[in-house]
Amino acid sequence: MKLQSTLTALTATAALVSAAPTVQKRQAVTDADILNYALTLEHLEYTFYTETLANYTEAMFAAAGFNGTFYNNLMEVKYDEMTHVNFLTAGLIAAGATPVAACTYDFPVTTVMEAITLASVLEGVGVSAYLGAAALIMNATYLTDAGSILTVESRHSAYLRSSLMESPFPQPFDDPLDLDEVYSLASQYIVACPASNPPLPVKAFPILELSPSQAMPVMSNQTITLLTPGYVLQPEDGATIYGAFIYVTGPIFVPATAVSGGFTLMVPPGINGQSYVVLTSCDTEVTDDTIAAGPAIVEIMNPTPPI
């Protein structure tokens, strides 16, 4: 089943139709592409922490309930992200490739709490990004390097989650995201990039977001509303749109019901922590050809099953 979409301004419509997929193959992804993809994310994270620590003083963190130890640890996280940027940049130059430069960003935070919440989200996305890209890396040395960064990003994520009174390790497996799924999330904070940057083999899907009226975390079997801001996703010929929750063993599909401004769906069992859901035209696989919108980020928390 192939997705055909037309998105225009506020009256946009994306159509889902049954058809033999006509796949336009993009050029094979190289290790240099993967390193630049990772560098793009590291630039974003480093800039975010640089701006956050410039905009909010240690006293402001303390007033928000985060002590000096947390503030110093956040400085360490910033240092780690800077080191990742320098490391990947040097590796690309050594390989004869052009490293991407930092872009201009817009982070929607106005308080310390909003900044720490977004930091936790970005670190979680970083973990899923490195995990999802690992299978594409051909060079064994690069794979080890990426794995070394992944473990540090995971520590960042666990620390920030714990500081927000969330489980630092909410489930036994982390969720892998592919290049386009990650870029769809990251691009929401990117305003513009230098024209001299080498192009990345990625594209952004239409934005999908959890309704702001939805309190988080949510639980399994709870109905949530996902919004499609600025466009309408309309199935053709009675086709069903599904929500697909990304999971390491494969996506978990649930039917999505169209409502004003988006869709409702039920959170399936078996998923916890920072989770990702896309809208798709297919209930057997999630590919770039079947994704209609997303991912949206949903924080899910269920009681730990008895041992």
Buried (B, 14 or more C-beta within 10 A) or exposed (E): BBBBBEBEEEEBEBBBEEEEEEEEEEEEBBBBBBBBBBBBBBBBBBBBBBBBBEEBEBEBBBEBEBEEEBBEBBEEBBEBBBBBBEBBBEBBEEBEBEBBEBBEBEBEBEEBBBBBBBBBBBBBBBBBBBBBBBEBBEBEEBBEBBEEBBEBBBBBBBBBBEBBEBBBEBBEEBBBBBBBBBBBBBBEBBEEBEEEBEEBBBEBBBBBBBBEEBEEBBEBEEEBBBBBEEBBBBBEEEBBBBBBBBBEEEBBBBEBBBEEEBBBBBBBEEBBBBBBBBBBBBBEEBBBBBBBBBBBBBBBBBEEEEE
